[in-house]
């Protein structure tokens, strides 16, 4: 592994980046607020990455971006680079379907097994190119070219950001996870004060973050942070909540909110007010209801960008910084030079990816602009 110096996602994405709220960083591109009526999405709803509504918004964004860069050819094909077969693969298939484009997606995640590549077609002709090495992006590019996917001005490329372009899964993604857990801990500790129990927090977080409990938490870190906060307040015991989930007496996070709401007078005023805000956000369909947690996540995340010296060992960089994935960087620049339209997608909430106005005045940057090191083979 080699350190390739400092850079940012901005080098190959510019401002063509879209976070969870579906409002592009480039103000010239229309966002969900502007496109909602065009793509027939209900007021207040922010579709998630795996949903068909999300795909329709992304197709409109890509078409508008093609016009904005002055290309008169329509988009004809799609390449997608991500890290999860279920989430990214589903988003890829949906976008191809919504745009009526043929496509191939690279899904990468490194592990200790021998290097392998597998190509999975689906019923509509789209293909997933699965690899357990990020260096296989070179093979992916060759495979695409040999199967009629010529990279030119009619090609759209979507790069997943989280654990793909930044913090490559299986190589550097643990730093992203650690920053998020630290944000949950900081938020809960700040709200509970002297009542905060670090060991009890980690016991609850580590258990409820397991796949077994995803149907209850919806694998939503805002929900998990709130549950840990309520447990830390003493209103509920972890053992009782776990038993209720396993015995199907508690089947959804919304159900938990309703139960807490019925006992809200037993919470300290500060937590009661926070509960009211989160409950209101959930009821109006906001997928990121715990705003203070996500703002803390931005801070814990941005502190992992480029803080080590350039002379640091690459092992230290991989362990302590969130790095640009060099293999993604190189292929993106190559495709860009060949004329492709490149858009970066992140499922990270905007509040966790961009600074507040106050922080921006202090020089803080969105994560796609933040300088860090790039590492790869």
Sine and cosine of phi, psi and omega as CSV:
sin_phi,cos_phi,sin_psi,cos_psi,sin_omega,cos_omega
0.00,0.00,0.60,-0.80,-0.09,-1.00
-0.75,-0.66,0.57,-0.82,0.12,-0.99
-1.00,0.05,0.85,-0.53,-0.04,-1.00
-0.98,-0.21,0.34,0.94,0.07,-1.00
1.00,0.02,-0.15,-0.99,-0.09,-1.00
-1.00,-0.08,0.59,-0.81,0.06,-1.00
-0.30,-0.95,-0.17,-0.99,0.11,-0.99
-0.51,-0.86,0.22,-0.98,0.08,-1.00
-0.88,0.47,-0.43,0.90,-0.01,-1.00
-0.86,0.51,-0.42,0.91,-0.01,-1.00
-0.86,0.52,-0.64,0.76,-0.05,-1.00
-0.88,-0.47,-0.13,0.99,0.07,-1.00
-0.94,-0.33,-0.34,0.94,-0.12,-0.99
0.85,0.53,-0.71,-0.70,0.04,-1.00
-0.98,-0.19,0.20,0.98,0.00,-1.00
-1.00,0.07,0.95,0.32,-0.05,-1.00
-0.74,-0.68,0.67,-0.74,-0.01,-1.00
-0.78,-0.62,0.85,-0.52,0.08,-1.00
-1.00,-0.07,-0.20,-0.98,-0.21,-0.98
-0.87,0.50,-0.57,0.83,-0.06,-1.00
-0.96,0.28,-0.06,1.00,0.04,-1.00
0.88,0.48,0.59,0.81,0.12,-0.99
-0.90,-0.44,0.96,-0.26,-0.11,-0.99
-0.85,0.53,0.52,-0.86,0.06,-1.00
-0.90,0.43,-0.54,0.84,0.04,-1.00
-0.99,0.16,0.92,-0.40,-0.07,-1.00
-0.92,0.40,-0.20,0.98,0.02,-1.00
-0.97,0.25,-0.34,0.94,0.01,-1.00
-1.00,0.00,0.63,-0.78,0.03,-1.00
-0.95,0.30,0.56,-0.83,0.05,-1.00
-0.93,-0.36,-0.15,-0.99,-0.04,-1.00
-0.85,0.52,-0.64,0.77,-0.02,-1.00
-0.85,0.53,-0.64,0.77,-0.02,-1.00
-0.99,0.16,-0.52,0.85,-0.11,-0.99
-1.00,-0.09,-0.13,0.99,-0.14,-0.99
-0.78,0.62,-0.74,0.67,-0.02,-1.00
-0.94,0.34,-0.60,0.80,-0.03,-1.00
-0.89,0.47,-0.66,0.76,-0.05,-1.00
-0.98,-0.18,0.11,0.99,0.13,-0.99
0.86,0.51,0.86,0.51,0.08,-1.00
-0.93,-0.37,0.74,-0.68,-0.09,-1.00
-0.86,0.52,0.57,-0.82,0.03,-1.00
-0.83,0.56,0.67,-0.74,0.05,-1.00
1.00,0.06,-0.33,0.94,-0.03,-1.00
-0.99,0.12,0.73,-0.68,0.14,-0.99
-0.91,-0.42,0.97,-0.24,-0.07,-1.00
-0.90,0.43,0.53,-0.85,0.03,-1.00
-1.00,0.01,0.22,-0.97,-0.19,-0.98
-0.86,0.51,-0.52,0.85,-0.06,-1.00
-1.00,0.04,0.01,1.00,-0.09,-1.00
-1.00,-0.05,0.47,-0.88,-0.01,-1.00
-0.90,0.44,-0.56,0.83,0.03,-1.00
-0.88,0.47,-0.64,0.77,0.05,-1.00
-0.86,0.51,-0.72,0.69,-0.03,-1.00
-0.87,0.49,-0.65,0.76,-0.02,-1.00
-0.91,0.41,-0.59,0.81,0.06,-1.00
-0.91,0.41,-0.69,0.72,-0.02,-1.00
-0.90,0.44,-0.64,0.77,0.04,-1.00
-0.87,0.50,-0.70,0.71,0.02,-1.00
-0.89,0.46,-0.64,0.77,0.03,-1.00
-0.89,0.45,-0.70,0.71,0.01,-1.00
-0.89,0.46,-0.67,0.74,0.01,-1.00
-0.90,0.43,-0.64,0.77,0.04,-1.00
-0.92,0.39,-0.63,0.78,0.03,-1.00
-0.90,0.43,-0.62,0.78,0.04,-1.00
-0.87,0.49,-0.68,0.73,0.05,-1.00
-0.92,0.40,-0.65,0.76,-0.07,-1.00
-0.89,0.45,-0.54,0.84,0.00,-1.00
-1.00,0.05,0.14,0.99,0.14,-0.99
0.98,0.21,0.38,0.93,0.02,-1.00
-1.00,-0.07,0.82,-0.57,-0.06,-1.00
-1.00,0.00,-0.15,0.99,0.08,-1.00
-0.99,0.13,0.62,-0.79,0.08,-1.00
-0.96,0.26,0.41,-0.91,0.13,-0.99
-0.93,0.38,0.74,-0.67,-0.07,-1.00
-0.89,-0.47,-0.39,0.92,-0.07,-1.00
-0.56,-0.83,0.31,-0.95,-0.02,-1.00
-0.71,-0.70,0.73,-0.68,0.22,-0.97
-0.91,-0.41,0.61,-0.79,-0.07,-1.00
-0.72,-0.69,0.68,-0.74,0.04,-1.00
-0.81,-0.58,0.88,-0.48,-0.02,-1.00
-0.57,-0.82,-0.20,-0.98,-0.10,-0.99
-0.76,-0.65,-0.12,0.99,-0.01,-1.00
-0.78,-0.62,0.77,-0.63,-0.05,-1.00
-0.91,0.41,-0.63,0.78,-0.06,-1.00
-0.96,0.26,-0.85,0.52,-0.09,-1.00
-0.95,0.32,-0.82,0.57,-0.03,-1.00
-0.94,0.35,-0.62,0.79,0.02,-1.00
-0.89,0.46,-0.67,0.75,0.03,-1.00
-0.91,0.42,-0.70,0.71,0.04,-1.00
-0.86,0.51,-0.68,0.73,0.01,-1.00
-0.87,0.49,-0.76,0.65,-0.01,-1.00
-0.87,0.49,-0.67,0.75,-0.01,-1.00
-0.90,0.43,-0.64,0.77,0.00,-1.00
-0.92,0.38,-0.68,0.74,0.06,-1.00
-0.86,0.51,-0.69,0.73,-0.01,-1.00
-0.90,0.44,-0.71,0.70,-0.03,-1.00
-0.92,0.38,-0.57,0.82,0.00,-1.00
-1.00,-0.01,-0.16,0.99,-0.08,-1.00
0.84,0.54,0.73,0.68,-0.02,-1.00
-0.90,-0.44,0.62,-0.78,0.24,-0.97
-0.95,0.30,0.49,-0.87,-0.03,-1.00
-0.35,-0.94,0.30,-0.96,0.12,-0.99
-0.70,-0.71,0.69,-0.73,0.01,-1.00
-0.88,-0.47,0.71,-0.71,0.15,-0.99
-1.00,-0.05,0.80,-0.60,0.08,-1.00
-0.87,-0.50,0.93,-0.37,-0.10,-0.99
-0.90,-0.44,0.57,-0.82,0.09,-1.00
-0.24,-0.97,0.90,-0.44,-0.09,-1.00
-0.98,0.21,0.55,-0.83,0.13,-0.99
-0.50,-0.87,0.00,-1.00,-0.09,-1.00
-0.99,0.11,-0.05,1.00,0.00,-1.00
-0.95,0.31,0.31,-0.95,0.09,-1.00
-0.84,0.55,0.55,-0.84,-0.03,-1.00
-0.83,0.56,0.71,-0.70,-0.01,-1.00
-0.55,-0.84,0.43,-0.90,0.05,-1.00
-0.70,-0.72,0.68,-0.73,0.05,-1.00
-0.65,-0.76,0.71,-0.70,0.03,-1.00
-0.94,-0.35,0.83,-0.55,-0.02,-1.00
-0.90,-0.43,0.90,-0.43,0.09,-1.00
-0.99,0.10,0.36,-0.93,0.16,-0.99
-0.89,-0.46,0.00,-1.00,-0.13,-0.99
-0.91,0.42,-0.40,0.91,-0.05,-1.00
-1.00,-0.09,0.07,1.00,0.07,-1.00
0.99,-0.11,-0.10,0.99,0.08,-1.00
-0.97,0.25,0.39,-0.92,-0.05,-1.00
-0.73,-0.68,0.60,-0.80,0.16,-0.99
-0.96,-0.26,0.77,-0.64,0.01,-1.00
-0.96,-0.28,0.98,-0.20,-0.09,-1.00
-0.99,-0.10,0.75,-0.66,-0.03,-1.00
-0.59,-0.80,0.54,-0.84,0.04,-1.00
-0.96,-0.28,0.42,0.91,0.15,-0.99
-0.61,-0.79,0.71,-0.71,0.06,-1.00
-0.94,0.34,-0.38,0.93,0.07,-1.00
-0.91,0.42,-0.32,0.95,0.00,-1.00
-0.93,0.36,-0.09,1.00,0.11,-0.99
-0.85,0.53,-0.50,0.86,0.07,-1.00
-0.91,0.42,-0.69,0.72,0.04,-1.00
-0.91,0.42,-0.62,0.79,0.03,-1.00
-0.87,0.48,-0.72,0.70,0.01,-1.00
-0.87,0.49,-0.66,0.75,0.04,-1.00
-0.92,0.40,-0.65,0.76,0.03,-1.00
-0.89,0.45,-0.70,0.71,0.00,-1.00
-0.87,0.49,-0.71,0.70,-0.03,-1.00
-0.89,0.45,-0.63,0.78,-0.04,-1.00
-0.97,0.24,-0.17,0.99,0.02,-1.00
-0.93,-0.37,0.44,0.90,0.15,-0.99
1.00,0.05,0.18,0.98,0.02,-1.00
-0.99,-0.15,1.00,0.05,-0.01,-1.00
-1.00,0.10,0.80,-0.60,-0.01,-1.00
-0.99,0.12,0.94,-0.34,0.06,-1.00
-0.48,-0.88,-0.33,-0.94,-0.09,-1.00
-0.94,0.35,-0.20,0.98,0.03,-1.00
-1.00,-0.08,0.07,1.00,-0.02,-1.00
-0.99,-0.15,0.78,-0.63,0.16,-0.99
-0.97,-0.22,0.67,-0.74,0.03,-1.00
-0.83,-0.56,0.79,-0.61,0.11,-0.99
-0.95,-0.33,0.80,-0.60,0.07,-1.00
-0.94,-0.34,0.88,-0.47,0.19,-0.98
-0.91,0.41,0.59,-0.81,-0.03,-1.00
-1.00,-0.08,-0.81,0.59,-0.14,-0.99
-0.94,0.33,0.89,-0.45,0.01,-1.00
0.91,0.41,0.34,0.94,0.12,-0.99
-0.79,-0.61,-0.98,0.18,0.05,-1.00
-0.95,0.32,-0.50,0.87,0.11,-0.99
-0.86,-0.51,0.71,-0.71,0.10,-0.99
0.87,0.50,0.87,0.50,-0.11,-0.99
-0.78,0.63,0.77,-0.64,-0.01,-1.00
-0.86,0.50,0.70,-0.71,0.00,-1.00
1.00,0.10,-0.13,0.99,-0.04,-1.00
-0.79,-0.61,-0.70,0.71,-0.17,-0.99
-0.62,-0.79,0.00,1.00,-0.09,-1.00
-0.92,0.39,-0.35,0.94,-0.03,-1.00
-0.90,0.44,-0.42,0.91,0.01,-1.00
-0.95,0.32,-0.60,0.80,0.09,-1.00
-0.88,0.47,-0.71,0.70,-0.01,-1.00
-0.89,0.46,-0.68,0.74,-0.03,-1.00
-0.90,0.44,-0.63,0.78,0.03,-1.00
-0.90,0.44,-0.62,0.78,0.00,-1.00
-0.93,0.37,-0.71,0.71,0.01,-1.00
-0.88,0.47,-0.65,0.76,0.04,-1.00
-0.88,0.48,-0.61,0.80,0.02,-1.00
-0.91,0.40,-0.67,0.74,0.06,-1.00
-0.87,0.49,-0.73,0.68,-0.02,-1.00
-0.88,0.48,-0.73,0.68,-0.01,-1.00
-0.87,0.49,-0.66,0.75,-0.03,-1.00
-0.91,0.40,-0.76,0.65,-0.03,-1.00
-0.91,0.42,-0.68,0.73,0.00,-1.00
-0.89,0.45,-0.65,0.76,0.00,-1.00
-0.91,0.42,-0.56,0.83,-0.03,-1.00
-0.99,0.15,-0.54,0.84,-0.04,-1.00
-1.00,0.03,-0.39,0.92,0.01,-1.00
0.89,0.45,-0.75,-0.66,-0.06,-1.00
-0.92,0.39,-0.25,0.97,0.03,-1.00
-0.98,0.18,-0.12,0.99,-0.06,-1.00
-0.95,0.32,0.75,-0.66,0.03,-1.00
-0.88,-0.47,0.95,-0.32,-0.10,-1.00
-0.88,0.48,-0.71,0.70,-0.03,-1.00
-0.90,0.43,-0.67,0.74,0.01,-1.00
-0.91,0.42,-0.61,0.79,0.04,-1.00
-0.86,0.50,-0.78,0.63,-0.06,-1.00
-0.91,0.41,-0.58,0.82,0.05,-1.00
-0.88,0.48,-0.72,0.69,-0.01,-1.00
-0.93,0.37,-0.74,0.68,-0.05,-1.00
-0.89,0.46,-0.75,0.66,-0.07,-1.00
-0.89,0.46,-0.59,0.81,0.00,-1.00
-0.96,0.28,-0.78,0.62,-0.10,-0.99
-0.96,0.28,-0.20,0.98,0.05,-1.00
-0.99,0.10,-0.05,1.00,-0.02,-1.00
-0.97,0.24,0.45,-0.89,0.00,-1.00
-0.81,0.58,-0.49,0.87,0.01,-1.00
-0.82,0.58,-0.54,0.84,-0.10,-0.99
-0.98,-0.21,0.07,1.00,0.00,-1.00
-0.87,0.48,-0.59,0.81,0.06,-1.00
-0.86,0.51,-0.49,0.87,0.01,-1.00
-0.99,0.11,-0.72,0.70,-0.05,-1.00
-1.00,0.07,-0.17,0.99,-0.10,-1.00
0.86,0.52,0.38,0.92,-0.04,-1.00
0.78,0.63,0.60,0.80,-0.04,-1.00
-0.94,-0.33,0.88,-0.47,-0.08,-1.00
-0.93,0.38,-0.46,0.89,0.11,-0.99
-0.87,0.49,-0.71,0.70,0.00,-1.00
-0.89,0.45,-0.70,0.71,-0.03,-1.00
-0.90,0.43,-0.65,0.76,0.03,-1.00
-0.88,0.48,-0.68,0.73,0.01,-1.00
-0.90,0.44,-0.70,0.71,0.00,-1.00
-0.86,0.50,-0.69,0.72,0.03,-1.00
-0.89,0.46,-0.60,0.80,0.04,-1.00
-0.90,0.43,-0.74,0.68,-0.01,-1.00
-0.90,0.44,-0.65,0.76,0.06,-1.00
-0.89,0.45,-0.68,0.74,0.01,-1.00
-0.91,0.42,-0.43,0.90,0.01,-1.00
-0.96,0.29,-0.30,0.95,-0.03,-1.00
1.00,-0.02,0.01,1.00,-0.01,-1.00
-0.92,0.39,-0.54,0.84,0.04,-1.00
-0.73,-0.69,0.42,-0.91,0.13,-0.99
-0.98,-0.19,0.61,-0.79,-0.01,-1.00
-0.83,0.56,-0.70,0.71,-0.06,-1.00
-0.87,0.49,-0.63,0.78,-0.01,-1.00
-0.94,0.35,-0.66,0.76,0.01,-1.00
-0.90,0.43,-0.70,0.71,0.01,-1.00
-0.88,0.48,-0.68,0.73,0.02,-1.00
-0.89,0.45,-0.66,0.75,0.02,-1.00
-0.90,0.44,-0.61,0.80,0.02,-1.00
-0.93,0.37,-0.74,0.67,-0.07,-1.00
-0.92,0.40,-0.50,0.86,-0.01,-1.00
-0.99,-0.12,0.21,0.98,0.12,-0.99
0.91,0.41,0.32,0.95,0.11,-0.99
-0.99,0.16,-0.35,0.94,0.04,-1.00
-0.77,-0.63,0.94,-0.35,-0.16,-0.99
-0.91,-0.41,-0.15,0.99,-0.03,-1.00
-0.49,-0.87,0.41,-0.91,0.06,-1.00
-0.89,0.46,-0.62,0.79,0.02,-1.00
-0.87,0.50,-0.60,0.80,0.06,-1.00
-0.90,0.44,-0.63,0.77,0.06,-1.00
-0.89,0.45,-0.67,0.74,0.03,-1.00
-0.86,0.52,-0.67,0.74,0.00,-1.00
-0.89,0.46,-0.67,0.74,0.02,-1.00
-0.89,0.46,-0.70,0.71,0.02,-1.00
-0.90,0.45,-0.65,0.76,-0.04,-1.00
-0.87,0.49,-0.55,0.83,0.01,-1.00
-0.94,0.34,-0.31,0.95,-0.02,-1.00
-0.88,-0.48,0.32,0.95,-0.17,-0.98
-0.87,0.49,-0.43,0.90,-0.01,-1.00
-0.93,0.37,-0.28,0.96,0.04,-1.00
-0.99,0.11,-0.14,0.99,0.03,-1.00
-1.00,0.05,0.48,-0.88,0.14,-0.99
-0.86,0.51,0.50,-0.87,-0.06,-1.00
-0.78,0.63,-0.65,0.76,-0.03,-1.00
-0.89,0.46,-0.67,0.74,0.00,-1.00
-0.96,0.28,-0.55,0.83,0.04,-1.00
-0.89,0.45,-0.67,0.74,0.03,-1.00
-0.91,0.42,-0.66,0.75,0.02,-1.00
-0.90,0.43,-0.68,0.73,0.05,-1.00
-0.83,0.55,-0.71,0.71,-0.02,-1.00
-0.87,0.49,-0.65,0.76,0.01,-1.00
-0.91,0.42,-0.72,0.69,-0.04,-1.00
-0.92,0.40,-0.67,0.74,0.02,-1.00
-0.87,0.49,-0.68,0.73,0.01,-1.00
-0.91,0.42,-0.65,0.76,0.01,-1.00
-0.90,0.44,-0.67,0.74,0.01,-1.00
-0.90,0.43,-0.67,0.74,-0.04,-1.00
-0.91,0.41,-0.44,0.90,0.04,-1.00
-1.00,-0.06,0.15,0.99,0.14,-0.99
1.00,0.02,0.24,0.97,0.00,-1.00
-0.97,0.26,0.88,-0.47,-0.01,-1.00
-0.97,0.25,-0.11,0.99,-0.02,-1.00
-0.82,-0.58,0.93,0.37,-0.16,-0.99
-0.98,0.20,-0.34,0.94,-0.09,-1.00
-0.99,-0.15,0.99,0.16,-0.18,-0.98
-0.90,0.43,-0.66,0.75,-0.05,-1.00
-0.91,0.42,-0.58,0.81,0.09,-1.00
-0.88,0.47,-0.73,0.69,-0.05,-1.00
-0.92,0.39,-0.53,0.85,0.07,-1.00
-0.93,0.37,-0.57,0.82,0.11,-0.99
-0.92,0.39,-0.58,0.81,0.03,-1.00
-0.89,0.45,-0.63,0.78,0.07,-1.00
-0.84,0.55,-0.72,0.69,-0.06,-1.00
-0.91,0.42,-0.71,0.71,-0.01,-1.00
-0.93,0.36,-0.47,0.88,0.03,-1.00
-0.97,0.26,-0.75,0.67,-0.08,-1.00
-0.91,0.41,-0.43,0.90,0.05,-1.00
-0.94,0.35,-0.24,0.97,0.02,-1.00
-1.00,-0.04,0.13,0.99,-0.01,-1.00
-0.99,-0.16,0.91,-0.42,0.22,-0.98
0.88,0.47,0.44,0.90,-0.09,-1.00
-0.99,0.12,-0.28,0.96,0.00,-1.00
-1.00,0.04,0.36,-0.93,0.04,-1.00
-0.93,0.38,0.43,-0.90,0.03,-1.00
-0.88,0.47,-0.41,0.91,-0.03,-1.00
-0.99,0.12,-0.04,1.00,-0.03,-1.00
-0.88,0.48,0.54,-0.84,0.06,-1.00
-0.88,0.47,0.56,-0.83,-0.04,-1.00
-0.89,0.46,-0.50,0.87,0.05,-1.00
-0.89,0.45,-0.61,0.79,0.04,-1.00
-0.93,0.36,-0.64,0.76,0.05,-1.00
-0.87,0.49,-0.71,0.70,-0.02,-1.00
-0.90,0.43,-0.52,0.86,-0.06,-1.00
-1.00,0.09,-0.44,0.90,-0.18,-0.98
-0.87,-0.49,-0.40,0.92,-0.03,-1.00
-0.94,-0.35,0.42,-0.91,0.23,-0.97
-1.00,0.02,0.89,-0.45,-0.17,-0.98
-0.96,-0.29,0.50,-0.87,0.24,-0.97
-0.95,0.32,0.67,-0.74,0.02,-1.00
-0.99,0.14,0.93,-0.37,-0.12,-0.99
-0.86,0.52,-0.62,0.78,-0.01,-1.00
-0.89,0.45,-0.62,0.78,0.05,-1.00
-0.93,0.37,-0.68,0.73,0.02,-1.00
-0.84,0.54,-0.74,0.67,-0.07,-1.00
-0.91,0.42,-0.71,0.70,-0.06,-1.00
-0.95,0.31,-0.54,0.84,0.04,-1.00
-0.91,0.42,-0.69,0.72,0.03,-1.00
-0.90,0.44,-0.61,0.79,0.03,-1.00
-0.91,0.42,-0.73,0.68,0.01,-1.00
-0.90,0.43,-0.61,0.79,0.03,-1.00
-0.89,0.47,-0.67,0.74,0.02,-1.00
-0.91,0.42,-0.41,0.91,0.03,-1.00
-1.00,0.05,0.00,1.00,0.10,-1.00
0.97,-0.26,-0.02,1.00,-0.06,-1.00
-0.93,0.37,0.49,-0.87,0.14,-0.99
-1.00,0.04,0.81,-0.59,-0.07,-1.00
-0.85,-0.52,0.79,-0.62,0.00,-1.00
-0.81,-0.59,0.71,-0.70,0.05,-1.00
-0.99,-0.16,0.75,-0.66,0.01,-1.00
-0.89,-0.46,0.68,-0.73,0.07,-1.00
-0.72,-0.69,0.66,-0.75,0.11,-0.99
-1.00,-0.02,0.11,0.99,0.05,-1.00
-0.96,0.30,0.73,-0.68,0.03,-1.00
-0.85,0.52,0.56,-0.83,0.00,-1.00
-0.83,0.56,-0.59,0.81,-0.02,-1.00
-0.91,0.41,-0.40,0.92,0.01,-1.00
-0.99,-0.11,-0.05,1.00,-0.07,-1.00
-0.87,-0.49,-0.27,0.96,-0.06,-1.00
-0.75,-0.66,0.53,-0.85,-0.03,-1.00
-0.97,0.23,0.40,-0.92,0.19,-0.98
-0.92,0.40,0.24,-0.97,0.02,-1.00
-0.85,0.53,-0.63,0.78,0.00,-1.00
-0.90,0.43,-0.71,0.71,0.01,-1.00
-0.92,0.39,-0.59,0.81,0.03,-1.00
-0.87,0.49,-0.61,0.79,0.05,-1.00
-0.90,0.43,-0.41,0.91,0.04,-1.00
-1.00,0.06,-0.03,1.00,0.05,-1.00
0.98,-0.21,0.06,1.00,0.05,-1.00
-0.94,0.34,0.56,-0.83,-0.08,-1.00
-0.86,-0.50,0.42,-0.91,0.19,-0.98
-0.87,0.49,0.42,-0.91,-0.09,-1.00
-0.90,0.44,-0.41,0.91,0.01,-1.00
-0.97,0.23,-0.20,0.98,0.06,-1.00
-0.97,-0.23,-0.28,0.96,-0.10,-0.99
-0.93,0.37,0.70,-0.71,-0.03,-1.00
-0.99,0.13,0.73,-0.68,0.09,-1.00
-0.52,-0.86,-0.05,-1.00,0.03,-1.00
-1.00,0.04,0.38,-0.93,0.08,-1.00
-0.91,-0.42,0.73,-0.68,-0.02,-1.00
-0.71,-0.70,0.51,-0.86,0.02,-1.00
-0.02,-1.00,-0.04,-1.00,0.00,-1.00
-0.98,0.21,0.00,0.00,0.00,0.00
